[in-house]
Amino acid sequence: MLYWLTTALVAGECAVGGTLDLLRAPPFYPTMIELGYPGYLATIMGTAKLIAAAVLLAPRLPRLKEWAYAGVVINMTGAAASHLAMRQGLATLVAPTTFTVLALLSWASRPLTRTL
């Protein structure tokens, strides 16, 4: 139960975030630009997030799942680090920290059929 709840939340964030990145829509795109990243990064990140969402929800593919989890954690910790580097308020850390924890919980609680 914990696995599917956390996985659905992480995959949902990846799907929604990836779509918004590709559309260059708020809130992620303006924040990315505000943090000093180039606009084309939204296309790269959006594509990666959509792939991660699909892989996390797909049956089997254990090695790809490992990479998807790693990508989600790197993305979220990178977002938190970027907000810290720009001296933005602690409130900007809530979402990336929460999704990092959810991704780690999903990874740790996955059934044996979804592990290497």
N, C-alpha and C positions, 0 to 999 in steps of 0.2 A: 504493500500500500504506500509506504513512504517513498519507495523507488518511483512509482508511477506519478505520484503527486509532484515530487521535486523535478522529475524529468519533464512532465507536462509544463511546469512553470518555466523551466530553463529553455526548453524547445520553443515554447510560446514567445518568450522574450527574444530568442534568436530570430524567429520568423517575423515578428512584428518589427523588431529593431532592424533586421536586414532589409525588409521592405521599405521602411522609412528611410534608411540609408540610401537605397537605390533611387528612391523618389526625391532624395535631398530635402526631406520634410522635417519639420520640427517634431520633437525637441532635439533629436540627436545631431542632425546636420549643423544647425546654428551653433550648437555647443562645440562640435568638432572644430569649426572655423574659429570660434572664440578662443579655443585652446591653442590655436596656431597651426593646426594640421591642414595640409592642402586638400582642396575639394575632391580631388580624384580618389582620395583614400576612402571616401564614402562608397564608391563603386566596389573597391576591393573588399572592404569590410562587409558591405551588404551581401555580396556574393558568398563570402565565407560564412556568414551567419545563417544564410538560407541553407547552405549545404550542411552545416552543423545541425540545424534543426531536423533536417530530413534523416541524417545519419543517426542521431540520437533516438528517433522514433522508429527507425527501421528494424526489422528482426535481423539477428545475426550481425555480421560485420564488426566483430569485436575489436580488430586493430583500428579500423576507422573510428569507432566509438572512442577509443583512447585518444586519438588525435583530436576529435571533436571536443572532448572534455578539456584537453589541454588548451585548445584554442579559446574556448569560452573563459577558462580561468585566466589565461594570459590577457585576453581582451578586457575582462572586468578589472583585474588588478592594474592593468595599464591605464584604464579610465580613472581609477581611484588615484593612482600616482600622478596622472596628468592634472587632476583637480588640485591635489596637494601642491604640486610644483608651481601652479599658477596662484597659489594662496587663496583659493576659493573656500567658502565656508564649509564647515563639517557636514552640513546637510547634503552637500554634493557627493559625499561618500556613502550615503545610505544605500542607494540603489546598486552601485557596483559591488559593494561589500555583501549585500544581501544575495545577489545573484552568484557571487563567488561561493558563498556558503551553500546555497542551493545546489550548485553544480557539484561541489564536493560531496554533499549528502547523496545526491543522485548516483554519483560514481561509487561511493562506498556501499550503498544499499542495493546495487544492481544484482539481479539473479545470476547464478553461475552460467546460464546460457548466454549471457551478455558480457562475459569476461574472457580474457585471453587464456 
